[in-house]
Amino acid sequence: MPTTDDAPGQSSPDGAVARRRARRPRLWPELLLIAICYGCYSMVRNLVPTDHATAAHRAQEILSLEYDLNLDIEYTLNRLFVYHAWLAIPANYFYATMHFAVTIGVLVWLYARHPDRYATYRTVLFATTMVGLVGFWLYPLAPPRMLPGFTDTVISFGTWGIYGSSPMASMSNQYAAMPSMHTAWALWCAVTVIGVAGRRRPWTVPVAALYPTVTIFVIMGTANHYLLDAVGGAVALACGFALGHGAFRAFAVLVPARTTSQSSTP
């Protein structure tokens, strides 16, 4: 006689756990994949053409467009940070660290607690980052801190930062500003947390939404990005979702097709 666990349409907690574990990718190949993708991202990012004159001209075009749209708030925020060290110093460290720490934290959380959702959101993150690379290559852009009148808060307050005009700046291309990957990754973190946990834990919605809000405030106050860079980051994420879901749909179509053709082979 079949047990309750075997009854159609029903499943035990142990069965659900088993299915979740079965869908979790193997750890070491996943770590290797992430390392390879990040290595390629860093390498390609630093191969972006570095024509300062063109990048600076585009920066002026961005500011002119924002002025016409009444969106040119970067200078005001930068002055706010310059006059208030209690804002600028934490913002410098936030900019240099949270971009990686929070994103990695969300990936680990997905892998450990929601493995059935991990592959989907990881693929979206990778696709978003690749879209960002295309933007860096096609549209090298000087950040505000390279323009007259703006202040590089890393230099001004003597803190360290990955992308500031500090000795560490030589490690990364300084014209990879459009789209803002800080914004894209922060929005990815928020969308992921809200999409996975928002219904069961409503308090996570405002907390998750606060992170990209603070990120956008920081990237402009530290003179690392324009508001339109943040818009570009949101567009990159939208493209990442489109590409990611497209990849999974293609995979879902191809795998059953291969299975059917193999099963029909005598």
ZAMARGU-4260 file (C-alpha; in steps of 0.2 Angstrom, whole numbers, plus 5000, padded with zeros to 4 digits):
<rodrens>
0) 5000/5000/5000 | 5007/5017/4996 | 5011/5029/5010 | 5005/5047/5012 | 5022/5052/5005
5) 5019/5042/4989 | 5002/5049/4986 | 5000/5059/4970 | 5000/5077/4972 | 5007/5076/4990
10) 5025/5077/4996 | 5034/5076/5013 | 5045/5089/5020 | 5060/5077/5017 | 5055/5075/4999
15) 5055/5094/4997 | 5072/5095/5005 | 5078/5081/4993 | 5072/5090/4978 | 5080/5106/4983
20) 5096/5098/4986 | 5095/5089/4969 | 5093/5106/4961 | 5108/5114/4970 | 5123/5116/4958
25) 5139/5108/4964 | 5149/5120/4975 | 5167/5119/4967 | 5162/5120/4949 | 5151/5135/4954
30) 5165/5143/4963 | 5176/5140/4947 | 5163/5147/4936 | 5161/5163/4946 | 5180/5165/4947
35) 5182/5163/4928 | 5168/5175/4924 | 5174/5188/4936 | 5192/5186/4929 | 5185/5188/4912
40) 5175/5203/4917 | 5190/5212/4925 | 5201/5208/4910 | 5189/5215/4897 | 5185/5230/4908
45) 5203/5235/4908 | 5204/5233/4890 | 5191/5247/4887 | 5199/5261/4876 | 5206/5275/4887
50) 5204/5290/4877 | 5203/5304/4890 | 5198/5318/4878 | 5183/5308/4871 | 5178/5302/4888
55) 5178/5319/4896 | 5168/5326/4881 | 5155/5313/4884 | 5155/5318/4902 | 5151/5336/4898
60) 5137/5329/4886 | 5130/5319/4900 | 5130/5334/4912 | 5122/5345/4898 | 5108/5332/4895
65) 5105/5331/4914 | 5104/5350/4915 | 5091/5351/4901 | 5081/5338/4911 | 5083/5346/4928
70) 5092/5330/4934 | 5110/5337/4937 | 5111/5334/4955 | 5129/5327/4956 | 5138/5343/4960
75) 5126/5347/4974 | 5128/5330/4982 | 5147/5330/4980 | 5147/5347/4989 | 5137/5339/5003
80) 5149/5325/5005 | 5164/5337/5004 | 5157/5348/5018 | 5152/5333/5029 | 5166/5321/5033
85) 5153/5310/5042 | 5145/5307/5026 | 5160/5306/5014 | 5171/5294/5024 | 5158/5280/5027
90) 5152/5283/5009 | 5170/5280/5002 | 5171/5263/5011 | 5153/5259/5006 | 5157/5262/4988
95) 5173/5251/4989 | 5166/5236/4999 | 5148/5234/4998 | 5147/5232/4980 | 5156/5215/4982
100) 5151/5210/4999 | 5132/5212/4997 | 5132/5204/4980 | 5142/5189/4986 | 5131/5188/5002
105) 5115/5187/4991 | 5123/5173/4980 | 5128/5163/4995 | 5111/5165/5003 | 5103/5159/4987
110) 5114/5144/4986 | 5112/5139/5004 | 5094/5143/5007 | 5085/5144/4990 | 5095/5133/4978
115) 5080/5130/4967 | 5081/5149/4963 | 5100/5151/4963 | 5104/5146/4945 | 5091/5158/4938
120) 5096/5173/4948 | 5115/5169/4945 | 5113/5169/4927 | 5104/5185/4927 | 5118/5193/4937
125) 5131/5186/4924 | 5121/5192/4909 | 5119/5210/4917 | 5137/5211/4920 | 5141/5206/4902
130) 5129/5220/4896 | 5139/5232/4907 | 5155/5227/4898 | 5147/5231/4881 | 5142/5248/4888
135) 5160/5251/4894 | 5167/5246/4878 | 5155/5256/4867 | 5154/5272/4878 | 5170/5275/4888
140) 5165/5289/4900 | 5175/5300/4912 | 5167/5300/4930 | 5163/5317/4938 | 5178/5317/4949
145) 5189/5319/4934 | 5180/5335/4929 | 5184/5353/4935 | 5174/5358/4950 | 5170/5340/4957
150) 5180/5333/4972 | 5187/5315/4973 | 5181/5311/4990 | 5194/5297/4991 | 5208/5309/4989
155) 5200/5323/4999 | 5198/5313/5015 | 5213/5301/5012 | 5203/5285/5012 | 5206/5270/5001
160) 5194/5265/4987 | 5195/5253/4972 | 5189/5265/4959 | 5195/5282/4967 | 5209/5292/4960
165) 5221/5283/4973 | 5236/5272/4970 | 5223/5257/4968 | 5215/5266/4953 | 5228/5259/4941
170) 5220/5242/4945 | 5205/5247/4935 | 5199/5256/4920 | 5193/5273/4926 | 5182/5276/4911
175) 5170/5261/4914 | 5156/5272/4921 | 5141/5269/4910 | 5132/5259/4915 | 5134/5259/4933
180) 5138/5242/4939 | 5136/5247/4957 | 5118/5252/4953 | 5115/5236/4942 | 5122/5224/4955
185) 5113/5233/4970 | 5096/5233/4960 | 5099/5214/4957 | 5102/5211/4975 | 5086/5220/4979
190) 5075/5212/4966 | 5082/5195/4971 | 5079/5197/4989 | 5061/5204/4986 | 5057/5191/4973
195) 5063/5176/4984 | 5058/5182/5001 | 5046/5197/4999 | 5030/5187/5001 | 5034/5177/5016
200) 5044/5191/5025 | 5036/5208/5020 | 5049/5217/5030 | 5063/5212/5018 | 5055/5223/5004
205) 5059/5240/5012 | 5076/5234/5018 | 5081/5227/5001 | 5075/5243/4992 | 5085/5254/5004
210) 5101/5246/4997 | 5101/5252/4979 | 5094/5269/4985 | 5109/5272/4997 | 5120/5265/4983
215) 5114/5278/4970 | 5116/5292/4983 | 5134/5286/4987 | 5140/5284/4969 | 5135/5302/4965
220) 5140/5310/4982 | 5158/5303/4980 | 5158/5309/4962 | 5160/5292/4954 | 5145/5292/4943
225) 5131/5302/4936 | 5112/5300/4938 | 5111/5294/4920 | 5124/5280/4924 | 5112/5274/4937
230) 5098/5274/4924 | 5110/5264/4913 | 5113/5252/4927 | 5094/5249/4928 | 5093/5246/4910
235) 5108/5234/4910 | 5098/5224/4924 | 5083/5224/4913 | 5093/5217/4898 | 5101/5204/4910
240) 5084/5198/4915 | 5078/5197/4897 | 5094/5188/4892 | 5094/5176/4907 | 5076/5171/4905
245) 5079/5169/4887 | 5093/5157/4890 | 5083/5147/4902 | 5068/5146/4890 | 5080/5140/4876
250) 5087/5127/4888 | 5070/5121/4893 | 5066/5119/4875 | 5082/5110/4870 | 5083/5098/4884
255) 5066/5090/4882 | 5070/5089/4863 | 5086/5080/4866 | 5078/5068/4878 | 5064/5064/4866
260) 5076/5061/4852 | 5086/5050/4863 | 5072/5040/4869 | 5065/5037/4852 | 5082/5030/4846
265) 5081/5011/4845
</rodrens>
